[in-house]
Amino acid sequence: MVFDDSPFKEYNPFNLQSDLKKLSINDSLLLEIKIKLEEELEKGGPRKDALRCICGSIVSIFVSDIRCSDEHGGKSSGYRVFVLIVPDLKRGYVLGIIRHHHKQQDTSLSRHAKNQFREIVKQVESLMNLTKKEKNYGHRN
């Protein structure tokens, strides 16, 4: 799990460093979130309760909304972590984190944010396809 959104700054509707600061997420809490994210990913997905595919294809590259519990309770009052998942690289890139509380105001993503996530998926897919073509070209020589 990579907590670096800098490669996606141009399209990312979130600012991860700002999110971490605003939510007062220290290193120990960040490690806890990372462990919970990895546990959720290992369980497989997408699942309605914790791991939802926002855009992309779960067989290639997608952005997921992963709900993580906090120290006070379950997933209904914890964090929503938006992760770009690239299965071929066995890697997830955290794009943003928001805190949500049970019965809190709507924390749905805006249409603009979803479109930005789609653009990130499209850009990464293009890069991955280019890389695959280069590898295939190299093997022919």
N, C-alpha and C positions, 0 to 999 in steps of 0.2 A: 504494500500500500504506500503510495507516494503522496506526501502532503506538500506538493509544489504545483501550483496552477500556472506558473509563469509561461510554459509553452502555449497556453491557451488564452492568454490575457486578451488578445484581440477580440475574441468572441464570447468569453466567459461573462455571464450576467452577474457573477459574484466576484468578490475579492477575498480570497481565502485568508490572507494575512490580516485584513481588516476584520473579517468574521471572527478569527481567533482572538483578536484583541478585544473586540466589542463584547464577546461572550466570556471574556476572562478565562480562556482555556489555557491552563498552564501545561507544562511538559508531562506531568503525571496523568492529568485528565486526557491529554492528547494520546498518550500511550494506551489508556483505557479505551478510548474511542477506537483507536486503531485495532486493538485486539477484538473488540466487539464487531467491528466491520469485517475483519477476517473470519470470525466465527460465522457471521451471517452469510458471507460469500461461500464458505465451505459447505454450508447446508444446502446450497444450490438455489436456484431461483429461476425466474422470478416467483415470488410468493406474495399473496395479498397482505399478509400480516407484517412483513418486514422489508422485503426487497421488491421494489416495483420498477419495471422497465419504463422509463419516460420516453425515450426515443432510441432509434437504432434497432439492431437485430441481436437477440441474445446468442445467436450462433457466430456473430462476428464482433461488432463493436457497438456498445450501447452506453447510455447514461442511465444510471439507476438512482433511485431515491431509497436510501437504506435508513431505516429507523433504528436508532440505538437508544437503549434505556440510559437513564442517568443514575446517579447514586441514590436518588430518592424513590425510585420506583420503576415501573415498567416502561414500555415503549410509548405509551400514551402521553408521558410527560418526560421527554428526553430531547434527543437531537434528530433532525433530519439531515442526513449527509448525502450530498449529491456527488456521485462518483462516476467517472468515465472508466468503463471496464473494457480492456483490450485482451480478450482471451488468448490470442496468439502469443502475446508477450507475457501472459500470466501476471498481469499487472493492473492495478487500479489507481487512478489519479483522482484525488479528492479535489473537487472544483469549488465546493462551498458547504457551509454548515449553518443551519439555523436552529434555534431553540424553539420547541413547541411545548405547550402545556395542554393538559386535558381541558376541554371546553374553552380553549383560547380562540381568539379571532382566527379567521381563515388563514392558513399558511400555504394556500395553493400557489403554484407557480403561475406567473403571468404568461400570456401567449408569447410575449417578447422573449422571456427567459427560455421557454421551450424551443422557440425558433433559434435562439443562440446555441442551445445545446445541440440541436439538429445540425447546425453549421459546424460545430466542433467535431461531431461524428463524421460528417462529410469530409472535412479536412483530414482527419486521421485515416479514414478509409482510403482517401487518395494517396496519402503517404505510404500506407501499407501496401497498396497495389503497385505503386512505383517501386518500392523495395523488392517486392516479389518478382516483378519484371526484371529488375537489375540482377537478382540472384539467378533467375532462369537464363538470362542472357550470358552471364558469367559461366554457367555450367555447360553451355554449348561450345565454348572455345576449347 
